[in-house]
Amino acid sequence: MDWINDLALKREGSLADAQALSAKGDALWEGLKELMLAVHDLYMQRYPAAADRDEVEYENRNPNLQVFRRRHRDAQNQPAAEICVATVSFNAPVVTATYSTQRPPALLTVGRDNEGYAAILYNGKSVSLDRAAEILLRPVLFPDFP
């Protein structure tokens, strides 16, 4: 009857690992949100809203939904046509960015890297928070550089 104890321990270990990974995923998401906001702020410092220029608005809709809206300002410095909207959401363990353009969604996952640490993965490979922010926001911030 050792098999019952072995399988029960294995199940309990898997559940504990999943809970630990979920907690790390929440922390990685919080770090990514902070970085995306810092990227937005830096972008707006470099390219402040002005007449006949594009601007990028940031909206924190809820803890798991961030929206970045690129729109053009007309000659009277009024918001005009939207160019692109990126909606970035976290539904553990997946971070998804969908775009209002023809660009396909960007998908990141929270998982284990090659060394067993919790990490953000893109196409199965671990990426830094900075690289994750670039993957998610580059299409809305720099659509001219695919």
N, C-alpha and C positions, 0 to 999 in steps of 0.2 A: 504494500500500500504506500510505499515511498513515492510512487508516481503522483499520487494526489497532492502530497506536500510539495513536490518538485514543480508541478504545474501551477499550484496556487501561488508559490513564491515567484514563479516566472510572471504570472498575471499581475501580481502586486507590484513587481518591479517595473513592468511595462506601464502600469497606471501611474506610478510615481514618476517615471521618466516623462510621460506625456504631460503631467501636471507641471513638472519643472520646466519643460520646453515651452509650455503655454505661458508661464510666468515670464520666462526670458523673452518670448515673442512679444508680450505686452511692453516690456522694457525697451526692446529694439524698436517697436512702433513709436513709442514716445520719443526716443532719440531721433528717429527719422522725421517725425513731425517737427521737432525743434529745428532740425537741420533744414528742412524744406522752408520753414518760415525765415530762417536766416538767409537762405539762398534768395528768397523773394525780396527780402529787405536789401540785400546787396545789389540785386538786379535793379531795384528801383532807385538806389543811390546812384548807380552808374547811368541809368536811363530814366531820369525823372519824367513824370507825366508832363507833357507840353503840347502846345498846339501842333496839329499835323504830325502826330507821333503815336506810336503804340504804347500802351501801358498794360501792366499785368496786375490784376486785383487778386487778393487772397481772401478766402472766406473759410472760416472754421465752422462748418455746419453742425458738427457734433464730434465727440471724441474719436470716432472712427471714420469720419468723412471730411476731407479737405478739398476745396475747389480753387483752382487757379484759372482765371479768366483773362485772356489776352484780347484787348479791343483797341481799336484805333480812335484817336481823338481828332476831331475835325479842325478846320482852320480857326474856329471860335473857341477851341480848347474844350469842346463838349464831347462826352463819350458818344461814339458812333458805332459802327458795325463790329460785332464780335468776330474775331478771327479764329480763335480756338479756345475751347474750354477743356481743361483736364480735371477729371474727377478722380481723386485718389482715395481709395477706401481700404480698410483693414477688416477682414473677416477671418480671424485666425484659422489656419496659419497662412492665409494668402493676403498679399498686398496687391491691389489691382489699380491700374490707372487706365481709365477709358477717356477717349478723346472725341471731340465733336467733329473732327476731320475724318478723312478716310484711313487714318493711321490705325493699325491694329492695337488692341489693348496691350499694355505692359504688365506682365505677371511676375511677381516675386513671391517667394515662400520663406517661411521661417522653418528651419530644419537644422540638422546637424552637419557641420563641415567634416572634412576628412579626418580631423583630429577628435571629433566627437563633441565639439563645442557648439552651442546654439549660435546660429548665424542666419543672415539673410542670403538666400540663394537665388541666383538668376541663371536660368538654363542649367540647373543642377550644380552650379559652382558658387562658392562663397564670394560675396562682394562686400566692400566697405559701405558704411552708411552714406558716405560721400558719393560713391559710384551708384548706389541705389537711388539717391536723390537725382543724380544726373539722368539715369535711365527714365525715371518718372517725369521729370520736369523739362528736360531738353526739348521735347516736341512743342511745348507751349512757350518756352522762353527763347529758343533759337530754332524756329521752324525752317529757317533758311540754311541750316546745317544739319541735314538728316543723319 
